[in-house]
Amino acid sequence: MVKMSLDAVQVMSGQVKELKVSPSSNGDARGSWEGKEEFDPNQLELTAKPKPVTGRRARKVEGAVFFPKPENAVTVAVSSRVLFRTEREQKVFEQKGVEEYLRYQIEHENEPFAPGPAFPFVKALEAVNTRLRELYPQSEELFDIVLVTYNHAHVGIRLINTINHHNLFIERFCMTGGSSPIGYLKAWHTNLYLSADAEKVREALAEGIAAATMFMPEKLTEVSESQLRVAFDGDAVLFSDESERIFKTHGLDKFFEHEKENEDRLLDHGPLKGFLEALGKLQKKFYAKGQRLDCPIRTYLVTARSAASSGIRALKTLRAWGLEIDEALFLAGAPKGPMLEKIRPHIYFDDQMFHVEGAAEMGTVAAHVPYGIAQKYSSQQKMSSGK
């Protein structure tokens, strides 16, 4: 099983070769990638000036620069530690302290960071925006990406240089200088927060913000550049952990009995239901233009539930919520990794680290949603195994 940490994004062995990018990073104030390859400063790509950027998201409207209002957009807040690589700078911080860390960042501010696990996901969001602007030139209903970092503002120049180097359309920054970003996330009307800091993810979830801890697989599966693919687990992700609690405390037979008795009673919502709603809202904009079969957003339900015994309640709940899921895979306890390898999502959300690790082994960028009773059982297992 892949060894993964909840305290930081892990870059598994072989990742640098798969991505074919030079090792670099940005440094948030906590955690690091534990890459197995030694850092070689000669591999860094040095640029005196960022690459010129074309096609920025900003548009001129009646002589002013226009950006979507946060309340109208689907706001995705991404930590700099999951958007870019961080291991080198983090080692400087841990070994030499914050002042040397800031000095190092300033000295290397013309060296762009390498892509991290959220990078393909963000590029896919931008591809959807391009299609939306073609169909609805004046609409503010777009993905709006906010870069969130614990970094001091001194590091901002390097982040901006990196964003321009990779031609990313990110204009909104939140550099907190070590303070918690949660209050800012609420002010941005954040629909999804992705971070390497599991504690901050739990804090965001407690405040009602959809959030997940991202991990990098050992190998990186190639993903679509034109269609955003998002895969969700069911219980404790899209739905509440009600049924999961029955399974954990009373076993599988009682779980099936409970689901049969309650198949006409809706499941309560889980922490990522709102993000699926936001995706569905944008999908319907394409459907309205006759592009259902060519929609650049595709969603997947990948659940350990079995279809005949417990799947009907999940499907009835989604229907009652007015939500469409493009594909539903009921695996009846089979491993999720092989299915995800075929789907090739840009991101997969699950509440159990066992499934996150299994997905990572198959090359899927997976994100852990630390919500529900599974977290309690995971902690108990670690204690009993002496970890």
C-alpha positions in Angstrom: 0.0 0.0 0.0 1.3 3.5 -0.8 2.5 5.3 2.3 0.8 8.6 2.6 0.7 11.3 5.3 -2.3 13.5 6.3 0.2 16.3 7.3 1.5 17.0 3.8 1.2 16.3 0.1 3.3 13.3 -0.8 5.2 13.1 -4.0 5.8 9.4 -4.5 8.9 8.0 -6.1 9.1 8.5 -9.9 6.8 11.5 -10.0 9.5 13.9 -11.3 10.1 11.5 -14.2 6.5 11.2 -15.0 5.8 14.9 -15.1 9.1 15.7 -16.8 9.5 19.0 -15.0 12.3 20.3 -12.9 11.9 19.9 -9.1 10.9 23.2 -7.5 8.3 24.3 -5.1 6.6 27.0 -3.3 6.7 26.9 0.5 3.7 27.2 2.7 4.5 27.2 6.4 3.9 23.5 7.1 4.6 20.1 5.7 6.5 19.0 2.6 6.7 16.5 -0.1 8.9 13.6 0.8 10.3 12.9 -2.6 12.9 10.1 -2.8 15.1 11.9 -5.3 17.7 14.3 -4.2 17.3 18.0 -5.1 19.6 19.1 -7.9 19.7 22.9 -8.2 21.1 22.6 -11.7 17.8 21.1 -12.9 15.9 24.3 -12.0 14.6 26.3 -15.0 15.8 29.9 -14.6 13.9 32.7 -16.3 14.8 36.3 -15.9 11.3 37.2 -17.0 8.1 35.3 -16.8 6.7 34.0 -20.1 4.3 36.4 -21.8 0.7 35.7 -20.9 -2.1 35.9 -23.5 -5.8 35.4 -23.1 -6.1 36.5 -19.5 -9.5 36.0 -17.9 -9.9 39.7 -17.3 -12.1 41.4 -19.9 -12.8 45.1 -20.6 -16.4 46.1 -20.0 -17.2 49.8 -20.7 -13.5 50.8 -20.2 -13.1 48.9 -16.9 -11.4 45.6 -16.1 -14.1 42.9 -15.4 -13.8 39.9 -13.1 -16.7 37.7 -11.9 -18.1 38.6 -8.5 -17.4 35.8 -6.0 -21.0 35.3 -5.3 -21.8 34.7 -9.0 -18.8 32.4 -9.7 -17.9 28.8 -8.7 -15.0 29.7 -6.5 -12.2 27.1 -6.1 -9.6 28.0 -3.5 -6.3 26.1 -4.0 -3.4 26.1 -1.6 0.0 26.9 -3.2 1.3 23.7 -1.8 -1.0 21.6 -3.9 -0.9 23.8 -7.0 2.9 23.8 -7.1 5.8 21.7 -5.7 7.1 22.7 -2.2 9.7 20.3 -0.9 12.9 22.4 -1.4 11.6 25.6 0.2 10.0 23.7 3.1 13.3 22.1 3.9 14.9 25.5 4.1 12.1 26.6 6.5 12.4 23.6 8.7 16.1 23.6 8.9 17.0 27.3 8.9 13.8 29.1 10.1 11.5 31.7 8.7 13.9 34.5 8.0 16.2 32.4 5.9 13.2 30.9 4.2 12.0 34.3 3.2 15.4 35.3 2.0 15.7 32.2 -0.1 12.3 32.8 -1.7 13.3 36.4 -2.6 16.6 35.2 -4.0 14.9 32.6 -6.2 11.8 34.6 -7.1 12.5 34.3 -10.9 12.6 30.5 -10.7 9.1 29.1 -11.4 7.7 26.4 -9.2 7.0 23.0 -10.8 3.4 21.8 -11.1 1.8 20.1 -8.1 -1.2 17.6 -7.9 -3.9 20.3 -8.3 -2.3 21.7 -11.5 -4.1 19.5 -14.1 -7.4 20.1 -12.2 -6.9 23.9 -12.4 -6.0 23.7 -16.1 -9.2 21.8 -16.7 -11.2 24.4 -14.9 -9.7 27.0 -17.2 -10.6 24.9 -20.3 -14.2 24.9 -19.1 -14.1 28.7 -18.6 -12.9 29.1 -22.2 -16.0 27.2 -23.5 -18.3 29.1 -21.2 -17.1 32.5 -22.4 -17.6 31.4 -26.0 -21.3 30.6 -25.3 -22.0 33.3 -22.7 -19.6 36.2 -23.2 -21.1 38.4 -20.5 -21.8 35.8 -17.9 -20.1 35.8 -14.5 -21.0 32.1 -13.9 -17.5 30.8 -14.4 -14.9 29.0 -12.3 -13.0 31.5 -10.3 -9.7 30.3 -8.9 -8.2 31.8 -5.7 -4.6 31.0 -4.7 -4.4 30.6 -0.9 -1.1 30.4 0.9 0.2 30.8 4.4 3.2 32.6 2.9 4.3 36.1 3.7 3.5 38.6 0.9 7.3 38.7 0.1 6.7 35.3 -1.7 4.0 36.8 -3.8 6.4 37.9 -6.6 7.6 34.3 -7.1 4.1 33.0 -7.1 3.0 35.6 -9.7 6.1 34.8 -11.9 5.2 31.1 -11.7 1.6 31.7 -12.6 2.6 33.7 -15.6 5.2 31.2 -16.6 2.6 28.4 -16.7 0.0 30.7 -18.3 -2.5 30.2 -15.5 -5.5 32.5 -15.2 -5.3 33.2 -11.5 -5.8 36.8 -10.4 -7.1 36.4 -6.9 -4.5 35.8 -4.1 -4.8 35.3 -0.4 -1.4 35.4 1.4 -2.1 35.1 5.1 1.5 35.3 6.5 0.9 32.2 8.7 -2.7 33.0 9.8 -5.6 30.7 9.1 -7.3 31.3 5.7 -10.7 30.0 6.8 -12.3 33.5 7.3 -11.1 34.6 3.9 -12.5 31.4 2.3 -16.0 32.4 3.7 -15.6 35.9 2.3 -14.8 34.5 -1.1 -17.9 32.4 -1.1 -15.7 29.4 -1.6 -17.3 26.4 -3.2 -14.3 24.1 -2.8 -11.0 24.4 -0.9 -8.0 22.1 -1.7 -5.1 22.0 0.6 -2.1 19.9 1.8 -2.9 20.8 5.4 -5.4 18.3 6.8 -6.1 20.3 9.9 -7.1 23.4 7.9 -9.3 21.1 5.7 -11.1 19.9 8.8 -11.5 23.4 10.0 -13.0 24.4 6.7 -15.4 21.4 6.8 -16.5 22.4 10.3 -17.4 25.9 8.9 -19.5 24.3 6.1 -17.0 24.8 3.3 -16.4 21.8 1.0 -12.8 20.9 1.4 -10.3 18.0 0.9 -6.7 17.2 1.5 -4.9 16.5 -1.8 -2.3 13.8 -2.5 0.0 13.1 -5.5 0.1 9.6 -6.8 3.4 7.8 -7.4 2.7 7.8 -11.1 0.5 10.4 -12.8 -2.2 9.1 -15.2 -2.7 11.3 -18.3 -5.9 13.2 -18.1 -8.1 15.1 -20.6 -7.2 18.6 -21.5 -10.6 19.5 -22.8 -13.1 17.8 -20.4 -13.1 18.3 -16.6 -13.7 14.9 -14.9 -14.6 14.9 -11.2 -15.3 11.6 -9.3 -17.0 11.4 -5.9 -17.5 8.7 -3.3 -21.0 8.6 -1.9 -21.4 8.2 1.8 -19.7 10.9 3.9 -18.8 12.8 0.7 -21.9 13.6 -1.3 -24.2 12.1 1.3 -24.1 12.1 5.1 -22.3 9.3 7.0 -25.7 8.0 8.3 -25.5 4.7 6.4 -21.7 4.4 7.0 -22.4 4.5 10.8 -24.8 1.6 10.5 -22.2 -0.4 8.6 -19.4 0.4 11.0 -21.3 -0.3 14.2 -23.7 -3.1 13.2 -22.1 -4.8 10.1 -23.0 -5.4 6.5 -26.3 -7.3 7.0 -27.8 -4.6 9.2 -26.6 -2.0 6.7 -28.5 -3.7 3.8 -31.6 -4.1 6.0 -31.4 -0.4 7.0 -31.1 0.7 3.4 -34.0 -1.4 2.2 -36.3 -0.1 5.0 -35.3 3.5 4.2 -35.0 3.5 0.4 -37.7 6.1 0.0 -36.3 8.3 2.7 -33.7 10.7 1.4 -30.1 10.6 2.6 -28.9 13.8 4.3 -26.3 15.9 2.4 -22.6 15.4 2.8 -19.8 18.0 2.7 -19.3 18.0 -1.1 -23.0 18.0 -2.2 -22.8 21.8 -2.8 -19.8 21.4 -5.1 -21.6 18.8 -7.2 -24.5 21.3 -7.3 -22.2 24.0 -8.6 -20.8 21.6 -11.3 -24.4 20.7 -12.3 -25.3 24.4 -12.6 -22.5 25.0 -15.1 -23.3 21.7 -17.0 -26.9 23.0 -17.5 -25.5 26.1 -19.3 -24.0 23.8 -21.9 -27.2 21.6 -22.1 -29.2 24.8 -22.8 -27.0 25.4 -25.9 -27.6 21.8 -27.1 -24.2 20.6 -25.9 -25.1 17.8 -23.5 -23.1 15.2 -25.5 -20.2 17.6 -25.9 -20.2 19.0 -22.3 -16.7 19.8 -21.0 -17.8 18.7 -17.4 -18.4 15.1 -16.5 -19.2 13.8 -13.1 -18.9 10.3 -11.6 -20.2 8.5 -8.5 -17.8 5.8 -7.5 -19.2 4.0 -4.5 -18.6 0.7 -2.6 -22.4 0.3 -2.3 -23.9 -2.5 -4.3 -26.6 -1.5 -6.8 -29.4 -3.9 -6.0 -29.0 -3.9 -2.2 -28.3 -0.3 -1.4 -27.8 1.7 -4.6 -31.5 2.7 -5.1 -31.5 5.0 -2.1 -28.4 6.9 -3.4 -29.9 7.4 -6.8 -33.3 8.5 -5.5 -31.6 11.0 -3.2 -29.7 12.5 -6.2 -32.8 12.7 -8.2 -34.8 14.4 -5.4 -32.0 16.9 -5.1 -32.4 17.7 -8.8 -28.8 16.6 -9.4 -27.6 14.6 -12.4 -24.5 12.4 -12.1 -23.1 11.4 -15.5 -21.9 7.9 -14.5 -22.6 5.8 -11.5 -20.4 2.9 -10.5 -21.6 0.6 -7.8 -18.7 -1.6 -6.9 -20.1 -3.8 -4.1 -16.9 -3.6 -2.2 -14.5 -4.1 -5.1 -11.3 -1.9 -5.3 -11.9 1.5 -6.7 -8.5 2.0 -8.1 -8.9 0.1 -11.4 -12.2 1.8 -12.1 -10.6 5.2 -11.5 -7.7 4.3 -13.7 -10.3 3.9 -16.6 -12.2 7.1 -15.7 -9.0 9.2 -15.4 -10.6 11.9 -13.3 -8.7 15.2 -12.6 -9.6 14.6 -8.9 -11.3 11.9 -6.9 -12.9 12.6 -3.4 -13.2 9.9 -0.8 -13.6 9.9 3.0 -11.5 6.8 3.6 -7.7 6.9 3.3 -7.7 3.2 2.2 -9.5 4.2 -1.0 -7.4 7.4 -1.5 -4.2 5.2 -1.3 -5.7 2.7 -3.6 -6.5 5.4 -6.1 -3.0 6.8 -5.8 -1.4 3.4 -6.5 -3.3 3.4 -9.9 -2.2 6.9 -10.8 -5.2 8.9 -9.8 -4.9 12.3 -8.1 -7.0 11.6 -5.0 -8.3 13.9 -2.2 -9.2 12.9 1.3 -12.4 14.3 2.8 -11.8 14.0 6.6 -15.5 13.8 7.5 -17.7 11.3 9.3 -17.4 8.1 11.3 -14.6 6.6 9.1 -12.2 9.1 10.6 -12.8 7.7 14.1 -12.2 4.2 13.0 -9.1 5.2 11.1 -7.7 6.7 14.2 -8.5 3.6 16.3 -6.8 1.4 13.7 -3.6 3.6 13.9 -3.6 3.4 17.7 -4.1 -0.4 17.7 -1.3 -0.9 15.2 1.1 1.3 17.2 1.2 4.1 14.5 
